[in-house]
Amino acid sequence: MKKNMGSMDKGIRILLAVIIAILYFTNQITGVAAIVLGIFAIVFLLTSLIGFCPLYSPLKLSTIKKSDNK
């Protein structure tokens, strides 16, 4: 797995996951919406931590800038 996510992409995904968690724990989202958004939040966190998004591969996308590439 070659990394294909830049730091901005990772930050946005983590921020979205945190927002979803806050909405869930404050009972702003419930039921099916909470389950679906919870799954998205988990996926966002996991892809951010490993720096690889499987959906980017078939589309040959990368959000890594040359300065982010290590």
C-alpha positions in Angstrom: 0.0 0.0 0.0 1.6 3.2 -1.2 0.4 6.2 0.8 -2.0 8.4 -1.2 -3.3 10.9 1.4 -1.8 14.2 2.2 -1.8 16.0 5.6 -4.7 18.3 4.7 -6.8 15.3 3.6 -6.0 13.4 6.9 -6.8 16.5 9.0 -10.2 17.0 7.3 -11.1 13.3 7.8 -10.1 13.4 11.5 -12.1 16.6 12.0 -15.2 15.0 10.3 -14.9 11.9 12.5 -14.7 14.1 15.7 -17.8 16.1 14.6 -19.7 12.9 14.0 -18.7 11.6 17.4 -19.8 14.8 19.1 -23.1 14.7 17.3 -23.6 11.0 18.3 -22.7 11.5 22.0 -24.9 14.6 22.3 -27.8 12.6 20.8 -28.1 14.9 17.8 -28.0 11.8 15.5 -29.7 8.6 16.3 -30.9 5.4 14.7 -29.8 4.4 11.2 -28.1 7.8 10.6 -26.0 7.3 13.7 -24.9 3.8 12.5 -24.1 4.9 9.0 -22.2 8.0 10.1 -20.4 6.0 12.8 -19.1 3.6 10.2 -18.0 6.6 8.1 -16.2 8.1 11.1 -14.4 4.8 11.8 -13.3 4.5 8.2 -12.2 8.2 8.2 -10.0 7.6 11.3 -8.5 4.4 10.0 -7.6 5.8 6.6 -6.2 8.9 8.2 -4.0 6.8 10.5 -2.6 4.6 7.8 -2.4 7.4 5.1 -4.0 5.2 2.5 -7.5 5.5 0.9 -8.5 2.4 -1.0 -11.0 4.4 -3.1 -8.2 6.6 -4.4 -6.3 3.7 -5.9 -8.6 2.7 -8.8 -9.0 6.4 -9.7 -5.3 6.9 -9.5 -5.8 9.9 -7.1 -3.3 11.2 -4.5 -3.6 14.2 -2.3 0.1 14.1 -1.3 2.0 17.2 -2.1 5.7 16.8 -2.9 6.6 18.4 0.5 4.3 15.8 2.3 5.9 12.8 0.5 8.4 11.2 2.8 
